[in-house]
Amino acid sequence: MLNKSGISKVTMVAPTQILADVDLQYSVGCVVPKTIGVAVGSKTIAKAGTPLNVDFANLQTAAKLGDDTNAMNAMLLHDVDVTEGNANGTALVFGFVNKNRIDTVTQGKIDTAVANDAASKLITVVKL
């Protein structure tokens, strides 16, 4: 067990489960940049469902927001607290995402990212 000072776990609410089928998914660890977070009270949170552009050749490089310039090749699987700066997160590479479980602002980001012709087709976004 890793036991270092400065490591903390805070649970604010129940985690958001964006997957339509939890068995059909593949994900990798990634670095989530503070720049993609949004203010939630006194915290800055990168929201589950945020489209990402991850450098799979170097997972220690911070991901970028997937949009019309940076082709989406992954999606943030869970909310990540980036108040203190870049943080570790989980990038969904393959899976089925239930769009109804994602907030409307993040849904707009998904729509922009999916419109990019180079966006990954391995993540299927459905409304259930």
C-alpha positions in Angstrom: 0.0 0.0 0.0 1.3 3.4 -0.9 1.3 5.7 2.1 2.7 9.2 1.4 1.8 12.5 2.9 -0.2 14.7 0.5 -2.2 11.8 -1.0 -5.9 12.2 -0.1 -9.2 10.7 -1.2 -12.3 12.9 -1.0 -15.7 11.6 -2.0 -18.1 14.5 -2.7 -21.0 12.6 -4.3 -21.7 9.2 -5.8 -19.5 8.6 -8.8 -21.0 9.2 -12.2 -21.3 6.0 -14.2 -21.4 7.0 -17.9 -21.1 3.5 -19.4 -24.1 1.9 -21.0 -22.5 -1.5 -20.5 -19.7 -1.8 -18.0 -18.5 -5.2 -19.4 -17.8 -3.8 -22.9 -15.1 -1.3 -22.3 -11.3 -0.8 -22.4 -9.6 2.1 -20.6 -6.1 3.3 -19.7 -4.7 5.7 -17.1 -4.0 9.2 -18.2 -3.0 12.6 -16.9 -5.9 15.0 -16.8 -4.9 18.7 -17.2 -6.4 21.4 -14.9 -7.4 23.4 -18.0 -10.3 21.1 -18.9 -11.9 21.3 -15.4 -14.9 23.4 -14.6 -15.8 25.2 -11.4 -18.0 23.1 -9.1 -18.3 25.0 -5.8 -14.8 25.6 -4.5 -13.4 22.7 -6.6 -12.3 22.4 -10.2 -13.6 19.2 -11.7 -12.9 17.5 -15.0 -16.3 16.0 -15.7 -16.9 12.4 -16.7 -17.6 12.1 -20.4 -15.2 14.9 -21.4 -13.7 14.0 -24.8 -10.0 13.7 -24.7 -7.0 13.5 -27.0 -4.5 11.2 -25.3 -0.9 10.6 -26.5 -0.9 6.7 -26.3 2.8 6.7 -27.0 3.5 8.6 -23.8 0.7 8.4 -21.2 2.6 10.7 -18.9 1.9 13.6 -21.3 -1.2 15.5 -20.2 -4.3 14.8 -22.3 -5.9 17.6 -24.4 -9.5 18.4 -24.7 -10.9 16.5 -27.7 -12.6 19.1 -30.0 -12.6 20.2 -33.6 -8.8 20.7 -33.6 -7.6 17.8 -31.4 -9.3 14.6 -32.5 -11.0 12.8 -29.7 -9.5 9.3 -29.2 -10.7 8.8 -25.6 -13.2 10.0 -23.1 -12.9 10.7 -19.4 -14.5 7.8 -17.5 -15.0 9.4 -14.1 -15.0 12.9 -12.6 -11.5 14.0 -11.6 -10.6 16.7 -9.1 -8.0 19.0 -10.8 -8.2 21.8 -8.2 -4.6 21.4 -7.3 -3.4 21.0 -10.9 -3.0 18.0 -13.3 -4.3 14.8 -11.8 -4.5 11.1 -12.7 -7.7 9.9 -14.4 -9.1 7.0 -16.5 -9.4 7.4 -20.3 -12.1 5.3 -22.0 -10.6 4.0 -25.3 -13.4 1.6 -26.3 -16.9 1.4 -25.0 -20.5 2.4 -25.1 -21.5 5.6 -23.3 -25.0 6.6 -22.2 -25.2 10.3 -23.1 -28.2 10.8 -20.7 -25.8 10.3 -17.7 -23.6 13.2 -18.8 -24.3 16.8 -17.9 -25.5 19.1 -20.8 -22.3 21.2 -21.0 -20.2 18.1 -21.4 -22.7 16.7 -23.9 -22.0 19.8 -26.1 -18.3 19.1 -25.9 -19.0 15.5 -27.1 -21.0 16.8 -30.0 -18.2 19.1 -31.1 -15.6 16.3 -30.7 -17.6 13.7 -32.5 -18.1 16.0 -35.5 -14.3 16.0 -36.1 -13.7 13.5 -39.0 -10.6 12.1 -37.3 -12.5 11.4 -34.0 -12.2 7.8 -32.8 -15.1 5.5 -33.8 -14.3 3.1 -31.0 -16.5 5.0 -28.5 -20.2 4.8 -29.2 -22.4 7.4 -27.6 -26.0 6.4 -27.2 -29.1 7.9 -25.5 -30.8 5.2 -23.4 
